[in-house]
Amino acid sequence: MKKGHAHIYIGYDINDSYAQISHMTAGSDEPLTASVVLGAEQFDIPVALRRRSGGAVWLYGKEALKADEGDDPVVTRLLDAAVRDTLLDVGDEQIDPISLLAIFIRRSLSLLTIQVNKGDIAALMFTTPTITPRIAQVFAQVAADLDMPPERVFIQSHSESMYQYIIHQPPELWRHQVLLFDFSSHLKSFQMVSNKRTTPTVVFIEGADHPALMYTAAPSERQKKEWDRLFLTVAEEATAGRMISSVYLVGEGFKEEWAQESLRHLCRGCRVFRGNNLYSKGACYGAMEKDAPSEVGRSMVFLGDEKLKANVGIRLMRRGEEAYFAILDAGKNWHECKNSFEIILGDEQRLALVITSLTGAVVTKRPFDLPGLPARPPRCTRLRLDISLESADTARLAVTDLGFGDFYPATGREWVFEIALSATKESP
């Protein structure tokens, strides 16, 4: 570690109900999760704000939920409002929900004030249940409000946080398949599968919903028995014919002591862990991998729903020979993928992208004509290409004519293409 180098990693798990914050120092064995009560393991921070009447002081979390005469009404569901871009009523005014979300995040990060100096933060990773284009946009705006360099702020899904957490555990816990059951609202199951025949190892996480098992606070004894019966059925189906190394149980629902027969089944032949801060710790490991990739991180590629699943490049002439130029790399989060570069056209007045599946088994060439491009001699047309992703499967390519110096002035003409990245057939 170089002297003066930022060395703190933060994982911030957030949904509409609660947030959790974990942090770790470079070189430490495991992240620590901030507790809202000193000396206790109370990790959940209610996502709520309340403004002191007539002032600029904001209460957050449990303090915001305590009614106090004269205070403004409590504001909740901040993430949902930010995603829907719905103004929130605070007293007599309406406030942008992203601003309120940023206030909540800043206030809750104050839990780390004693342990963490802001200048020592190398990377901050947010994690949410899913990532949509709008969620990515919301957290990009939040990052700007946090007054942190944008290159140090990231976002990943709960699936990727699960992956990051697991691969940083002892290898015997993920030698075979891994199961995670999330009982936060209704039961969800996730199965981590690795393809060790590829280099690097490709990892998938397959999820399923089980809406018959709905969480309610303070369940009756009869309801607990019904949960146990339903969960046993799900567990039997999830483990049938599979080699399972470990099982993780997360969410409010598993805090209740009801899983009797279902746990007995799961504990046969594998390790079972129960906890409530796996996602924030996984986000912490994800932040570390962004700043200082580990050996295990470099040896594996996670392909979740939000990941680019194909390499994108272009073939060009370089020193008289055809060469492949990589534009976008598979395995990266789609909302982080973009590139800009310039090329000089040769004999052909058209472009062709090369899309290669991660295994290399399927290669697709996508040619693009440039109607209206002035006729010029070979190697006398300079183009700028700007490519970004609108989803994991769709790219936007903008091509701009830059001309060639004073000999062939730029027209400024632009061509925009929407590109499907699903490589389905081999092209010549």
C-alpha positions in Angstrom: 0.0 0.0 0.0 1.5 3.3 -1.1 1.7 6.0 1.5 -1.2 8.4 1.1 -3.3 5.9 -1.0 -7.0 5.7 -0.1 -7.5 2.3 1.5 -11.1 2.1 2.9 -13.8 0.2 1.0 -17.6 0.8 1.8 -20.5 -1.4 0.8 -23.9 0.2 1.1 -27.0 -2.0 0.8 -30.3 -0.1 0.2 -33.9 -0.8 -0.7 -37.2 1.0 0.1 -37.3 -0.2 3.7 -33.8 -0.2 5.1 -30.1 0.4 4.5 -27.0 -1.4 5.8 -23.4 -0.2 5.7 -20.3 -2.3 5.8 -16.6 -1.2 5.5 -13.2 -2.7 5.5 -9.6 -1.7 5.3 -7.3 -3.0 2.6 -5.6 -6.1 3.8 -8.2 -6.9 6.5 -9.8 -10.3 6.6 -13.5 -9.4 6.6 -15.8 -6.3 6.4 -17.4 -4.9 9.5 -21.1 -3.8 9.5 -22.1 -0.5 11.2 -24.6 -1.0 14.0 -27.2 1.7 14.8 -26.8 0.8 18.5 -23.3 0.8 20.0 -22.3 -2.7 21.1 -25.2 -4.5 19.4 -25.7 -6.1 16.1 -28.6 -3.9 14.9 -27.6 -3.3 11.3 -30.8 -2.2 9.6 -31.2 1.6 9.2 -34.8 2.5 8.3 -34.9 4.5 5.1 -36.7 7.5 6.5 -36.2 11.3 6.9 -37.8 13.9 9.0 -37.0 17.6 9.0 -37.1 19.6 12.2 -39.8 22.2 11.8 -38.5 25.5 10.5 -35.0 24.3 10.3 -32.5 22.6 8.0 -31.7 19.7 10.4 -32.7 16.3 9.1 -33.3 13.3 11.3 -32.8 9.9 9.7 -33.5 6.3 10.4 -35.0 5.4 13.7 -34.8 9.0 14.9 -36.9 10.1 12.0 -39.6 7.6 12.8 -40.1 9.0 16.3 -43.0 11.4 16.3 -42.1 14.8 17.8 -44.6 17.7 18.0 -43.7 20.4 15.6 -41.6 18.3 13.2 -42.5 17.8 9.6 -44.1 14.4 8.6 -41.8 11.5 8.1 -40.7 10.8 4.5 -40.3 7.2 3.5 -39.9 5.1 0.3 -37.2 7.4 -0.9 -35.7 5.0 -3.4 -39.0 4.2 -5.0 -39.8 7.9 -5.3 -36.4 8.6 -6.8 -36.8 5.9 -9.4 -40.3 7.1 -10.3 -39.1 10.8 -10.3 -42.0 11.8 -8.0 -41.7 15.0 -5.9 -42.1 14.4 -2.2 -44.1 16.6 0.1 -42.1 17.9 3.0 -44.1 20.4 5.0 -45.3 23.1 2.6 -42.9 22.3 -0.2 -42.2 19.6 -2.7 -38.6 18.4 -2.9 -36.8 16.3 -5.5 -36.6 12.7 -4.2 -33.0 12.2 -5.4 -31.9 15.1 -3.3 -33.7 13.6 -0.3 -32.1 10.2 -1.0 -28.7 11.8 -1.1 -29.4 13.5 2.2 -30.4 10.2 3.8 -27.2 8.5 2.5 -25.0 11.3 3.7 -26.6 11.3 7.1 -26.4 7.5 7.5 -22.7 7.4 6.4 -22.1 9.5 9.5 -22.2 6.2 11.4 -18.7 5.6 10.0 -17.3 9.0 11.1 -15.2 7.6 13.9 -13.7 4.7 11.8 -13.5 6.3 8.4 -12.0 9.5 7.1 -13.7 10.6 3.8 -10.3 11.1 2.1 -9.4 7.5 2.8 -12.3 6.0 0.9 -10.9 4.2 -2.2 -14.3 2.9 -3.4 -18.0 3.1 -2.4 -20.3 0.3 -3.8 -24.0 0.6 -3.6 -26.1 -2.5 -4.0 -29.8 -2.8 -4.7 -32.1 -5.8 -5.4 -32.0 -5.2 -9.1 -30.4 -2.6 -11.5 -32.4 -0.9 -14.2 -31.3 2.0 -16.4 -33.3 4.4 -14.2 -31.7 3.0 -11.0 -28.2 3.4 -12.5 -29.2 7.0 -13.4 -30.5 7.8 -9.9 -27.2 6.6 -8.2 -25.1 8.5 -10.7 -26.9 11.7 -9.5 -26.6 10.6 -5.9 -22.8 10.1 -6.3 -22.5 13.7 -7.6 -24.4 14.9 -4.5 -22.0 13.0 -2.2 -19.1 15.2 -3.4 -17.0 12.1 -4.2 -15.0 11.5 -7.4 -17.4 9.6 -9.7 -14.7 7.0 -10.5 -14.8 5.9 -6.9 -18.6 5.3 -6.7 -20.2 2.1 -8.2 -23.4 0.1 -8.1 -24.1 -3.6 -8.3 -27.1 -5.9 -7.9 -27.8 -8.2 -4.9 -26.9 -11.1 -7.1 -23.4 -9.8 -7.7 -23.1 -8.9 -4.0 -23.9 -12.6 -3.3 -21.3 -13.6 -5.8 -18.6 -11.3 -4.4 -19.3 -12.4 -0.8 -19.1 -16.1 -1.6 -15.9 -16.1 -3.6 -14.2 -14.3 -0.7 -15.1 -17.2 1.6 -13.0 -20.3 2.1 -12.9 -22.3 -1.2 -14.5 -25.4 0.4 -17.7 -23.4 0.9 -18.1 -22.8 -2.9 -16.4 -25.9 -4.3 -19.7 -27.1 -5.6 -23.0 -25.2 -6.0 -24.2 -22.6 -3.5 -27.7 -21.7 -2.5 -29.1 -18.5 -1.0 -32.6 -18.0 0.3 -33.8 -14.5 0.8 -37.0 -14.1 3.0 -37.3 -10.3 3.1 -40.8 -10.1 1.6 -41.7 -13.2 -0.2 -39.2 -16.1 -0.4 -36.6 -15.9 -3.2 -34.0 -18.5 -4.0 -30.6 -18.0 -5.8 -28.3 -20.7 -7.0 -24.6 -20.0 -7.9 -23.2 -22.2 -10.6 -19.6 -22.1 -11.9 -18.4 -23.3 -15.3 -14.8 -24.3 -14.4 -14.1 -25.5 -18.0 -13.7 -21.9 -19.2 -10.8 -19.5 -18.5 -11.6 -17.4 -16.7 -14.2 -19.4 -14.8 -17.7 -18.1 -15.7 -20.2 -17.8 -12.8 -24.0 -17.6 -13.1 -26.6 -17.0 -10.5 -30.1 -18.4 -11.2 -33.0 -16.9 -9.2 -36.5 -18.0 -8.6 -39.5 -16.5 -6.8 -41.7 -18.4 -4.3 -44.7 -16.2 -3.7 -46.6 -18.8 -1.7 -44.2 -18.1 1.2 -44.9 -14.5 2.2 -43.3 -12.8 5.2 -45.4 -11.2 7.9 -44.2 -9.8 11.2 -45.1 -11.8 14.4 -46.3 -15.0 12.7 -48.6 -17.3 14.7 -47.5 -20.9 15.6 -49.8 -22.2 12.9 -48.2 -19.9 10.3 -44.7 -20.9 11.3 -45.5 -24.6 10.7 -47.0 -23.7 7.3 -43.8 -21.8 6.5 -41.7 -24.8 7.5 -43.7 -27.1 5.3 -43.6 -24.8 2.3 -39.9 -24.0 2.7 -39.1 -27.8 3.0 -40.7 -28.3 -0.4 -38.6 -25.5 -1.9 -35.4 -26.8 -0.3 -36.0 -30.3 -1.5 -36.5 -29.1 -5.1 -33.5 -26.8 -4.9 -31.1 -29.5 -3.7 -32.5 -32.5 -5.6 -29.7 -34.2 -7.7 -27.2 -31.4 -6.9 -24.0 -31.2 -4.9 -24.4 -28.2 -2.6 -21.4 -26.9 -0.7 -23.1 -24.2 1.4 -26.5 -22.5 2.0 -27.1 -18.9 3.1 -30.3 -17.7 4.7 -30.9 -13.9 4.7 -33.8 -11.6 5.4 -36.2 -10.7 8.3 -38.2 -13.9 7.9 -35.3 -16.1 8.9 -34.9 -14.3 12.3 -37.9 -16.2 13.5 -37.3 -19.7 14.9 -39.6 -21.6 12.6 -37.5 -23.6 10.1 -37.2 -27.0 11.8 -37.7 -29.8 9.2 -36.5 -27.6 6.4 -33.2 -26.8 8.2 -32.7 -30.5 9.0 -32.9 -31.2 5.3 -30.6 -28.4 4.3 -27.9 -29.4 6.9 -27.5 -32.8 5.5 -24.1 -32.8 3.6 -23.5 -29.0 3.5 -22.9 -25.9 5.7 -25.8 -23.6 6.5 -25.3 -20.0 7.5 -27.9 -17.5 8.7 -27.3 -13.7 8.8 -28.6 -10.4 7.7 -25.7 -8.4 6.3 -24.4 -10.6 3.4 -25.3 -8.0 0.7 -23.6 -5.1 2.3 -20.5 -7.2 2.9 -20.6 -8.5 -0.7 -20.8 -4.8 -1.9 -17.7 -4.1 0.3 -15.8 -6.9 -1.4 -17.1 -5.6 -4.8 -15.7 -2.1 -4.0 -12.3 -3.7 -3.1 -12.3 -5.6 -6.5 -12.9 -2.3 -8.3 -9.8 -0.7 -6.7 -7.5 -3.6 -6.2 -8.6 -6.8 -8.0 -7.7 -10.0 -6.0 -6.3 -13.2 -7.4 -9.7 -14.9 -7.1 -11.5 -12.0 -8.6 -9.2 -12.0 -11.6 -9.7 -15.7 -12.1 -13.5 -15.5 -12.4 -16.2 -13.6 -14.4 -19.7 -13.1 -13.1 -22.4 -13.0 -15.7 -25.5 -11.6 -14.1 -28.5 -10.0 -15.8 -26.8 -6.6 -15.7 -23.5 -7.9 -17.3 -22.4 -7.5 -20.9 -22.2 -11.1 -22.2 -20.2 -10.5 -25.4 -17.0 -8.9 -26.4 -17.4 -6.0 -28.9 -14.7 -5.0 -31.3 -13.8 -3.8 -34.8 -11.4 -5.1 -37.4 -8.9 -2.4 -38.7 -5.8 -2.3 -40.8 -2.8 -1.6 -38.7 0.7 -1.4 -40.3 -0.7 -3.0 -43.4 -2.3 -6.0 -41.6 -5.8 -6.6 -40.4 -6.0 -6.4 -36.6 -8.8 -6.7 -34.0 -9.4 -3.6 -31.8 -11.4 -4.3 -28.6 -14.1 -1.8 -27.8 -16.2 -3.3 -25.0 -15.2 -6.2 -22.7 -17.7 -8.9 -21.6 -18.3 -9.3 -17.9 -18.6 -5.6 -17.1 -21.7 -4.0 -15.8 -23.6 -2.6 -18.8 -24.1 0.9 -17.2 -20.3 1.2 -16.9 -19.6 0.3 -20.5 -18.7 3.1 -22.9 -15.9 4.0 -25.2 -14.9 6.8 -27.6 -12.2 6.6 -30.3 -11.2 7.7 -33.8 -10.5 5.6 -36.9 -9.5 6.3 -40.5 -11.4 4.5 -43.2 -9.5 2.5 -45.7 -11.0 1.2 -49.0 -14.4 0.4 -47.6 -16.8 3.2 -46.8 -18.6 1.2 -44.2 -18.0 -0.1 -40.7 -18.4 -3.6 -39.2 -18.5 -4.5 -35.5 -17.5 -7.9 -34.4 -19.6 -9.4 -31.5 -18.1 -12.5 -29.8 -19.9 -14.5 -27.1 -17.9 -14.9 -24.0 -17.0 -18.5 -24.8 -15.9 -17.5 -28.4 -18.2 -20.1 -29.9 -20.5 -17.6 -31.7 -19.1 -14.6 -33.7 -21.5 -12.1 -35.3 -20.4 -9.3 -37.7 -22.7 -6.3 -37.8 -22.0 -4.1 -40.9 -23.1 -0.4 -41.0 -23.5 1.8 -44.0 -22.9 5.5 -43.8 -25.2 7.1 -46.3 -24.3 10.6 -47.3 -20.6 10.2 -46.4 -18.6 12.3 -48.9 -16.6 10.3 -51.4 -12.9 10.6 -50.5 -9.8 8.7 -51.4 -8.9 5.7 -49.1 -7.4 6.8 -45.7 -8.7 10.3 -46.1 -11.8 10.0 -43.9 -11.5 10.3 -40.1 -14.5 9.2 -38.0 -15.2 9.4 -34.3 -17.1 6.5 -32.7 -19.0 6.9 -29.4 -20.5 3.7 -28.1 -22.5 3.1 -24.9 -24.9 0.6 -23.6 -28.6 1.2 -23.0 -29.1 -2.2 -21.5 -27.1 -5.5 -21.2 -28.3 -6.4 -24.7 -28.5 -3.1 -26.6 -25.7 -0.7 -27.6 -25.9 2.8 -29.0 -23.3 3.7 -31.6 -22.8 7.3 -32.8 -20.5 7.9 -35.8 -19.3 11.5 -36.6 -17.5 12.6 -39.8 -14.4 14.5 -38.8 -13.0 15.0 -42.3 -9.3 15.0 -42.9 -7.6 18.3 -42.0 -7.8 21.1 -44.5 -7.8 18.8 -47.5 -11.2 17.3 -46.8 -13.2 19.5 -44.3 -15.4 17.8 -41.7 -19.1 17.8 -42.5 -20.1 17.1 -38.9 -22.7 14.6 -40.2 -23.7 12.0 -37.5 -25.1 8.5 -37.9 -26.7 6.8 -34.9 -27.3 3.0 -34.7 -29.0 0.8 -32.1 -27.2 -2.5 -31.9 -28.6 -5.8 -30.6 -25.6 -7.6 -28.8 -27.1 -11.0 -28.6 -24.8 -13.1 -30.8 -27.0 -15.8 -32.2 -25.4 -17.0 -35.4 -22.0 -17.0 -37.1 -21.6 -14.5 -39.9 -19.0 -14.5 -42.6 
